[in-house]
Amino acid sequence: MRRHDQADVPVIIIGNGPAGLSLSAFLSGILPYYNPATPHPDPSLNEKLLENFDQSLIDQNLEWCESLESLGGSTRPLSVLYDSLVRPGADFGAKISSRLAWQADRSRHISHLVLGETPVGGSWNTYDPEMLAVSFASWLDLPGFSISEWLQGTPLIPRLPSVAIAQYMKCYAEELGLCKNIIPHTRVNSIQKTGDVWTVTGVRADGSCFSYTSKHVVLACGKMKQRQLELPRRNPALPIVYDALDMKTYMTNDSTLGTSENNARVVVIGDGISSVDAVRVCLENEIPVLHVMRRTERQLKNTVLSRLSPSQYPEYHLVYRMMIGKDVHPLYERTTASSVVDVDEKSVLTISTPKGNRYEKASMLAVCIGRVCDMEGILPGKYTFSGYQCDQDPTLYSVGSFAGDHFVRFLVGGCLDVARSIHSFYKDKNNNDT
């Protein structure tokens, strides 16, 4: 019988997307080493890394990262360091190969479970399969097995469709032997701590309940829940969708949108990438659209969209130019510094604008205002994170989107940071006894 102070495994990871997979790899003994045979183009960085190149990045002291000028004074220097080692000069268009060498040391394996609500890949399973990833393919590499290695060559196009990225993540877990740690299709309902042991409970896809215990918990759950429009829905007949995939699905079942039978416009709410995807779907299907954006025109010029290269992201650049008033389209109208404040029984929207309220009958409402991490009611108590480690409890961590790392290229470094902490804790063999 297990004692009350013992646990099933040392570590439980909540989430099986890129963050959960990356951390699982590091805890499975997939270790990164600086490769002195391929010096980093930054001389100061190369000099520091040469000092302990025979030690993995998991094991060596990397406190110098915080003061190295070339890392840009980042608040998360290890994320920037990892990114600069895997893809040196990527932000300047350089195509320099990784400066890391990988070794699999199974003796360094720390037992852990990865609980995921979806198949392996997390939220990548929920995206429009035809949508091209915003990140370049090489920016989506997970530790120890890159996309180029998976494809057995450099991708012919710089950006891959999301369905390919989801497939890569499944193959990644298989290639690195992580599947034995991963339990997909599990919904976590509660995370509680008693003494030194965390208890994680939830429900499997077949309806059966589970309960696992651990000494450490890592929140690697991405942004799975669509942010809702906080307005009363007085007309249940008005279709509301939350992304381009939902929109496409609805359109296949309703061919009247944009026709004389239903000449009201689709109203897209939001000013980020997902809203652009929704606008594109409308225009590609010759459906008139009103785009309601919270930001001002000036603010729009300082967003992620404004920094996307026209040559690499032509589909986003075309809509972005319409959003800031540089281009026009007969089926597109925009209103900036605006918000929807009411929807009545006849599907008429009240839109607050700088010039006062305006009213618009909608045939569909596309609410593209982002996603959130859905942990409400699951983790009782006040837990805050100023870094990856919880401020109140050092055995609780967060990585990935939950920790504010929204791009795969940076979240891997965050997982490395957490793995270093956990490996350090368990370096004494006695600590690995659960």
C-alpha angles and dihedrals in degrees: 000000000000116000117238090249094051126089137209092237136359094241137028118192117200108211134038100211125107093297095050092045093048093050091045089055093051091048090048092062099265098146130189120218129185108249109223090190089070106043118207112250090235104083096203092050092046091050093053094046093049090062093075105012090139090065123073119245086247092064110033128085108260100174088120088073090078093062102035108115094209090065088065099238091283120182086226102042096167091059090052092044093052092047092049091051096048096043111014114201093001093145089058094049095258116153100207120152123243117284093209131095119203129219128184111218107176091185086072093058114131112200112246144152127226113207116196132178092208135040113285108300100054117215091002086079090062100052126100101276091219094052115109112232113251091224120072113254093251090054089062096058115133121213118286100004119054130201089249090056090049091050091039089232144032112299113257090226125045095227122047127204115261092246088063092050091050089050091048090055092052091050090045092059091048095045094051095042095244098132093089088063097046125087108184128192093040123132115206113218102172141021114186136162127219115181107317096337130088118212117205116191133177148123132286124221091261091057096254118133127237136195125190131175131209144164093233133034125196120196104215096153111136128213101292102150119079113233107247130224104247097222133112112259104225096169112050089186092068106097114230119194130179106205144009093271092056088047093052091048092052093047092056088059098041117046094173097082110116094008131111088264090062111018096162113114129249109247115214116197119199141053104225134091096283091055090053089052089054092048090050092053090053095048093044088056093044093245117147114242138193112206114208113196129185095204125079120243089256092052091049088062090065100051134103089262091059090057098051113112113246090220095051098035106032094151092056095040093057093055093040090058089054090048091058094041098252094118134026135212125192091231097043131081127170136199118191131199085027140125139187108246102172144015116198134205092272094052092256112148124213107216120194110217135169087260094051134269121333128187128224130178109221131207090192137003117219108194104195102166100130139266133279135206106256106219098128111142093359100092110039121204132037112299121170132182123207088170133359093296121072115255093221101037125028092203092065120078139173129206139171121018091346088062094044097262100126099169123069092223090065103032092066089064089051090053088050089054092052092043090054090054094047094044089050091053093050098040086102101076090218090063090060091064106103 
